[in-house]
Amino acid sequence: MNISASRQSLCIGILTLNEEKRIAQCIQSARFADQILVIDSGSQDQTQALARAAGAEVHNYPDWQGFGEQRNRMLGHCRCDVIFFLDADEEITPALEKEIQQAVQAGDDVIWEVMWDQVAYGRALSHMKTTGGVQRMFRSASIDRFEGVVHEGARMKAGKLPVRTFKARLLHHSRETIYGSIQKLAQYAQLGAAKRAQKGKTGGILRGFASGLASFIQLYIFRRGFLCGPEGFLYCLFVALEAFFRYAMLRYDREHLNKIVKR
């Protein structure tokens, strides 16, 4: 359904926590938006100052309640017809910018998803096969709320809406250093374990090993990570380790998982 023939406005929203290394480049790639929102989770570095200097509107919410709640807070500050959710380690290419602008002005009440080009340890993993996209652009008035601690999803007021996919890809600087990858591994494994604990699922070493091994084979063999050299191996290994530790935490850290988020 086409909403309006008049000019439609675009907000690009970014969630941050200690992202001083990438936030300026991320915001620069979003410069075409009518509103750039940064919802920070209590950064201790220069993220907030750098974001403001780059022209973003910054709001600080250090009381972490999960990714879904941070996106809900972002919606409360959005003043535009359409919102595109961008992560601080992502970058909109000129080709994707053009597609986004065309889609916004079309005014259709649909959900837009985008696919990634992963960039790991300084190398674009362009030989890896992409199997699906992530939903990132919505009409702001059509979203009821976001739900989920991690890998959150949008609940739409009108139920299911048509989903379209941008042809151009989003650059995802997902892993720059080994140390950063270990930190990200711990964060996402813990959040993933908490999400499964809330659903009553169980974990363990064997379950984690099976999940990790299946993940590595899928990425490294079937999605052609082996064509991307040592950087491709490291990327696939860390994703597989996240799957392993998710179920190990679910078994051994279960009593601590409920403290992560109460939702």
BELFEN-V986300 format. One record per residue. N is the residue number from 1. SS is DSSP state (@ for helix, = for strand, . for the rest). PHI is phi in whole degrees, 0 to 359 (999 if undefined). D_CENTER is the distance of its C-alpha to the mean C-alpha in Angstrom with 1 decimal. Layout:
n=N ss=SS phi=PHI d_center=D_CENTER
n=N ss=SS phi=PHI d_center=D_CENTER
This chain:
n=1 ss=. phi=999 d_center=27.1
n=2 ss== phi=274 d_center=27.4
n=3 ss=. phi=279 d_center=27.2
n=4 ss=. phi=203 d_center=29.1
n=5 ss=. phi=273 d_center=30.8
n=6 ss=. phi=285 d_center=30.3
n=7 ss=. phi=298 d_center=27.8
n=8 ss=. phi=262 d_center=24.3
n=9 ss=. phi=261 d_center=22.2
n=10 ss== phi=236 d_center=18.6
n=11 ss== phi=250 d_center=16.3
n=12 ss== phi=249 d_center=13.1
n=13 ss== phi=251 d_center=11.2
n=14 ss== phi=230 d_center=9.4
n=15 ss== phi=268 d_center=8.8
n=16 ss== phi=223 d_center=10.8
n=17 ss=. phi=201 d_center=12.9
n=18 ss=. phi=54 d_center=15.4
n=19 ss=. phi=244 d_center=13.8
n=20 ss=. phi=298 d_center=17.3
n=21 ss=. phi=287 d_center=17.2
n=22 ss=. phi=241 d_center=14.5
n=23 ss=@ phi=297 d_center=14.3
n=24 ss=@ phi=295 d_center=17.4
n=25 ss=@ phi=293 d_center=16.5
n=26 ss=@ phi=298 d_center=13.1
n=27 ss=@ phi=295 d_center=15.2
n=28 ss=@ phi=301 d_center=18.0
n=29 ss=@ phi=288 d_center=16.1
n=30 ss=. phi=257 d_center=15.5
n=31 ss=. phi=298 d_center=19.2
n=32 ss=. phi=281 d_center=20.2
n=33 ss=. phi=285 d_center=18.7
n=34 ss=. phi=285 d_center=21.2
n=35 ss== phi=218 d_center=19.2
n=36 ss== phi=244 d_center=16.4
n=37 ss== phi=253 d_center=15.2
n=38 ss== phi=242 d_center=13.9
n=39 ss== phi=253 d_center=13.5
n=40 ss== phi=262 d_center=14.3
n=41 ss=. phi=254 d_center=14.8
n=42 ss=. phi=95 d_center=18.1
n=43 ss=. phi=302 d_center=17.7
n=44 ss=. phi=259 d_center=21.0
n=45 ss=. phi=256 d_center=20.8
n=46 ss=. phi=266 d_center=21.2
n=47 ss=@ phi=306 d_center=17.6
n=48 ss=@ phi=296 d_center=19.0
n=49 ss=@ phi=295 d_center=22.1
n=50 ss=@ phi=293 d_center=20.6
n=51 ss=@ phi=295 d_center=18.2
n=52 ss=@ phi=296 d_center=21.4
n=53 ss=@ phi=296 d_center=23.4
n=54 ss=. phi=277 d_center=21.0
n=55 ss=. phi=104 d_center=21.6
n=56 ss=. phi=272 d_center=18.7
n=57 ss== phi=269 d_center=19.5
n=58 ss== phi=248 d_center=18.5
n=59 ss== phi=230 d_center=18.6
n=60 ss== phi=255 d_center=18.6
n=61 ss=. phi=230 d_center=17.9
n=62 ss=. phi=284 d_center=18.6
n=63 ss=. phi=278 d_center=19.4
n=64 ss=. phi=300 d_center=16.2
n=65 ss=. phi=231 d_center=16.0
n=66 ss=. phi=112 d_center=12.5
n=67 ss=@ phi=297 d_center=9.1
n=68 ss=@ phi=300 d_center=10.9
n=69 ss=@ phi=293 d_center=13.7
n=70 ss=@ phi=297 d_center=12.1
n=71 ss=@ phi=291 d_center=10.8
n=72 ss=@ phi=296 d_center=14.4
n=73 ss=@ phi=296 d_center=15.8
n=74 ss=@ phi=299 d_center=14.1
n=75 ss=@ phi=301 d_center=15.8
n=76 ss=@ phi=294 d_center=19.0
n=77 ss=@ phi=258 d_center=19.1
n=78 ss=. phi=287 d_center=18.2
n=79 ss=. phi=246 d_center=21.5
n=80 ss=. phi=246 d_center=20.6
n=81 ss=. phi=289 d_center=21.1
n=82 ss== phi=233 d_center=17.7
n=83 ss== phi=234 d_center=14.2
n=84 ss== phi=245 d_center=11.3
n=85 ss== phi=268 d_center=7.9
n=86 ss== phi=238 d_center=7.0
n=87 ss== phi=272 d_center=5.4
n=88 ss=. phi=294 d_center=8.7
n=89 ss=. phi=263 d_center=8.8
n=90 ss== phi=244 d_center=8.6
n=91 ss== phi=214 d_center=11.9
n=92 ss=. phi=275 d_center=13.4
n=93 ss=. phi=280 d_center=16.5
n=94 ss=@ phi=304 d_center=19.8
n=95 ss=@ phi=294 d_center=19.9
n=96 ss=@ phi=290 d_center=16.6
n=97 ss=@ phi=305 d_center=17.8
n=98 ss=@ phi=298 d_center=21.0
n=99 ss=@ phi=295 d_center=19.5
n=100 ss=@ phi=298 d_center=17.3
n=101 ss=@ phi=298 d_center=20.5
n=102 ss=@ phi=295 d_center=22.6
n=103 ss=@ phi=293 d_center=20.4
n=104 ss=@ phi=298 d_center=20.4
n=105 ss=@ phi=288 d_center=24.2
n=106 ss=@ phi=294 d_center=24.8
n=107 ss=. phi=75 d_center=24.1
n=108 ss== phi=281 d_center=23.3
n=109 ss=. phi=274 d_center=21.8
n=110 ss=. phi=225 d_center=19.3
n=111 ss== phi=254 d_center=15.6
n=112 ss== phi=253 d_center=14.2
n=113 ss== phi=244 d_center=11.7
n=114 ss== phi=227 d_center=11.0
n=115 ss=. phi=258 d_center=11.3
n=116 ss== phi=259 d_center=10.5
n=117 ss== phi=252 d_center=13.2
n=118 ss== phi=288 d_center=12.5
n=119 ss== phi=239 d_center=14.4
n=120 ss== phi=230 d_center=15.7
n=121 ss=. phi=54 d_center=18.6
n=122 ss=. phi=86 d_center=19.6
n=123 ss== phi=234 d_center=19.7
n=124 ss== phi=284 d_center=17.9
n=125 ss=. phi=273 d_center=17.9
n=126 ss=. phi=289 d_center=19.1
n=127 ss=. phi=276 d_center=21.4
n=128 ss=. phi=285 d_center=18.8
n=129 ss=. phi=280 d_center=18.7
n=130 ss=. phi=266 d_center=15.7
n=131 ss=. phi=259 d_center=16.1
n=132 ss=. phi=189 d_center=13.7
n=133 ss=. phi=253 d_center=11.0
n=134 ss== phi=242 d_center=8.0
n=135 ss== phi=284 d_center=9.4
n=136 ss== phi=229 d_center=8.6
n=137 ss== phi=235 d_center=12.1
n=138 ss== phi=218 d_center=14.7
n=139 ss== phi=286 d_center=18.1
n=140 ss=@ phi=300 d_center=17.6
n=141 ss=@ phi=288 d_center=20.9
n=142 ss=@ phi=271 d_center=19.9
n=143 ss== phi=273 d_center=17.3
n=144 ss== phi=280 d_center=19.0
n=145 ss== phi=189 d_center=16.3
n=146 ss== phi=261 d_center=13.0
n=147 ss== phi=228 d_center=13.7
n=148 ss=. phi=123 d_center=12.4
n=149 ss=. phi=287 d_center=12.0
n=150 ss=. phi=219 d_center=8.9
n=151 ss=. phi=54 d_center=7.2
n=152 ss=. phi=295 d_center=8.7
n=153 ss== phi=232 d_center=10.6
n=154 ss== phi=268 d_center=12.8
n=155 ss== phi=262 d_center=16.5
n=156 ss== phi=267 d_center=18.5
n=157 ss=. phi=297 d_center=21.9
n=158 ss=. phi=262 d_center=23.7
n=159 ss=. phi=82 d_center=22.3
n=160 ss=. phi=289 d_center=20.9
n=161 ss=. phi=239 d_center=20.5
n=162 ss=. phi=300 d_center=20.7
n=163 ss== phi=244 d_center=17.6
n=164 ss== phi=240 d_center=17.9
n=165 ss== phi=239 d_center=16.1
n=166 ss=. phi=291 d_center=16.2
n=167 ss=. phi=284 d_center=18.4
n=168 ss=. phi=287 d_center=17.0
n=169 ss=. phi=255 d_center=13.9
n=170 ss== phi=266 d_center=11.1
n=171 ss== phi=284 d_center=11.8
n=172 ss== phi=241 d_center=9.3
n=173 ss== phi=278 d_center=11.3
n=174 ss== phi=283 d_center=9.9
n=175 ss== phi=216 d_center=13.4
n=176 ss=. phi=257 d_center=16.1
n=177 ss=. phi=225 d_center=18.5
n=178 ss=@ phi=295 d_center=19.7
n=179 ss=@ phi=300 d_center=19.8
n=180 ss=@ phi=297 d_center=16.2
n=181 ss=@ phi=294 d_center=15.3
n=182 ss=@ phi=294 d_center=17.6
n=183 ss=@ phi=297 d_center=16.1
n=184 ss=@ phi=295 d_center=12.5
n=185 ss=@ phi=303 d_center=14.4
n=186 ss=@ phi=296 d_center=16.3
n=187 ss=@ phi=297 d_center=13.5
n=188 ss=@ phi=285 d_center=11.5
n=189 ss=@ phi=295 d_center=14.9
n=190 ss=@ phi=294 d_center=16.2
n=191 ss=@ phi=295 d_center=13.6
n=192 ss=@ phi=295 d_center=13.9
n=193 ss=@ phi=293 d_center=17.6
n=194 ss=@ phi=298 d_center=17.8
n=195 ss=@ phi=297 d_center=16.2
n=196 ss=@ phi=286 d_center=18.8
n=197 ss=@ phi=297 d_center=21.5
n=198 ss=@ phi=296 d_center=21.2
n=199 ss=. phi=268 d_center=22.0
n=200 ss=. phi=81 d_center=24.9
n=201 ss=. phi=281 d_center=23.9
n=202 ss=. phi=247 d_center=25.7
n=203 ss=. phi=230 d_center=24.9
n=204 ss=. phi=150 d_center=27.0
n=205 ss=@ phi=296 d_center=27.6
n=206 ss=@ phi=295 d_center=28.7
n=207 ss=@ phi=297 d_center=25.8
n=208 ss=@ phi=293 d_center=23.4
n=209 ss=@ phi=297 d_center=25.3
n=210 ss=@ phi=297 d_center=25.4
n=211 ss=@ phi=294 d_center=21.6
n=212 ss=@ phi=295 d_center=21.0
n=213 ss=@ phi=295 d_center=23.8
n=214 ss=@ phi=298 d_center=22.7
n=215 ss=@ phi=296 d_center=19.1
n=216 ss=@ phi=296 d_center=20.8
n=217 ss=@ phi=298 d_center=23.3
n=218 ss=@ phi=299 d_center=20.9
n=219 ss=@ phi=284 d_center=18.8
n=220 ss=@ phi=283 d_center=21.8
n=221 ss=@ phi=263 d_center=24.4
n=222 ss=@ phi=286 d_center=23.3
n=223 ss=. phi=258 d_center=20.3
n=224 ss=. phi=66 d_center=22.5
n=225 ss=@ phi=297 d_center=20.9
n=226 ss=@ phi=294 d_center=24.6
n=227 ss=@ phi=278 d_center=25.0
n=228 ss=@ phi=254 d_center=22.7
n=229 ss=@ phi=68 d_center=25.0
n=230 ss=@ phi=298 d_center=24.5
n=231 ss=@ phi=295 d_center=21.0
n=232 ss=@ phi=293 d_center=20.1
n=233 ss=@ phi=297 d_center=21.9
n=234 ss=@ phi=298 d_center=20.1
n=235 ss=@ phi=300 d_center=16.6
n=236 ss=@ phi=297 d_center=17.9
n=237 ss=@ phi=296 d_center=19.7
n=238 ss=@ phi=292 d_center=16.9
n=239 ss=@ phi=296 d_center=14.8
n=240 ss=@ phi=293 d_center=18.1
n=241 ss=@ phi=295 d_center=19.0
n=242 ss=@ phi=300 d_center=15.9
n=243 ss=@ phi=296 d_center=17.2
n=244 ss=@ phi=296 d_center=20.7
n=245 ss=@ phi=291 d_center=20.1
n=246 ss=@ phi=302 d_center=18.2
n=247 ss=@ phi=278 d_center=21.5
n=248 ss=@ phi=294 d_center=23.6
n=249 ss=@ phi=296 d_center=22.2
n=250 ss=@ phi=299 d_center=22.6
n=251 ss=@ phi=272 d_center=26.3
n=252 ss=@ phi=260 d_center=27.2
n=253 ss=. phi=248 d_center=24.9
n=254 ss=@ phi=302 d_center=25.1
n=255 ss=@ phi=292 d_center=27.1
n=256 ss=@ phi=267 d_center=24.6
n=257 ss=@ phi=292 d_center=21.5
n=258 ss=. phi=292 d_center=22.7
n=259 ss=. phi=278 d_center=22.7
n=260 ss=. phi=291 d_center=18.9
n=261 ss=. phi=205 d_center=18.3
n=262 ss=. phi=247 d_center=21.0
n=263 ss=. phi=218 d_center=19.8
